[in-house]
C-alpha cells in the first residue's frame, strides 16, 4: 500500500473525494491490474471503483484466454 500511495500521491486532484480516493488506493494495491498513474476516472463512489477494477479484471481474463492458448488464436471471441 505505501508503495502505491507514494506513486499516486501526485495525482490527488484526479479523484476529488478523499474517502473514494483512499478506497481506490487500497483496492488498486490489492488488485492484479496496473494502470499508468493518473489514467483512471474521477471516481465518484466506491461502487464506481469496484466496477472499474472488475471490468479491467474481466478484460485481462479475456486476453489471457485468447492469447495464453495458441489453439484459441483462431476462435472468435463469441466462441470462448
C-alpha positions in Angstrom: 0.0 0.0 0.0 2.7 2.5 0.9 4.5 1.9 -2.4 1.4 2.7 -4.5 0.3 5.5 -2.3 3.6 7.2 -2.8 3.3 6.7 -6.6 -0.2 8.0 -6.6 0.2 11.0 -4.2 0.9 13.4 -7.0 -2.5 12.6 -8.6 -4.7 13.6 -5.7 -6.6 16.1 -7.8 -7.9 13.3 -10.1 -10.1 11.7 -7.6 -11.8 14.5 -5.7 -13.5 12.7 -2.8 -10.9 11.9 -0.1 -12.8 8.7 1.0 -13.1 7.4 -2.5 -9.5 8.2 -3.3 -8.3 6.3 -0.2 -10.6 3.4 -1.1 -9.2 3.4 -4.6 -5.6 3.3 -3.4 -6.4 0.3 -1.2 -8.4 -1.7 -3.8 -5.9 -0.8 -6.6 -3.0 -2.0 -4.5 -4.8 -5.3 -3.8 -5.7 -5.9 -7.4 -3.6 -7.6 -10.1 -4.3 -4.7 -12.5 -1.8 -1.9 -13.2 -2.5 1.3 -15.0 -0.2 4.3 -15.6 -0.8 6.6 -12.6 -3.4 9.2 -13.3 -5.0 7.2 -16.1 -8.2 6.4 -14.3 -11.6 8.1 -14.0 -12.5 10.6 -11.4 -14.5 8.1 -9.3 -17.5 9.5 -7.5 -18.2 6.4 -5.3 -16.7 3.2 -4.0 -19.1 1.4 -6.3 -17.5 3.0 -9.4 -14.1 1.9 -8.1 -15.3 -1.6 -7.7 -16.9 -1.7 -11.2 -13.8 -0.2 -12.9 -11.5 -2.7 -11.3 -13.9 -5.6 -12.0 -14.2 -4.6 -15.7 -10.4 -4.4 -16.1 -10.0 -7.8 -14.5 -12.6 -9.3 -16.9 -10.7 -7.8 -19.8 -7.5 -9.3 -18.5 -9.2 -12.7 -18.3 -10.5 -12.4 -21.8 -7.0 -11.6 -23.1 -5.5 -14.4 -21.1 -8.0 -16.8 -22.6 -7.3 -15.5 -26.2 -3.6 -15.4 -26.1 -2.3 -17.9 -23.5 -3.5 -20.9 -25.6 -2.4 -20.9 -29.2 -5.4 -23.0 -30.1 -7.6 -20.1 -29.2 -6.0 -17.8 -31.7 -8.3 -18.9 -34.5 -11.5 -18.6 -32.4 -13.9 -15.8 -32.4 -14.4 -14.1 -29.1 -18.1 -15.3 -29.1 -16.8 -18.9 -29.1 -14.8 -18.5 -25.9 
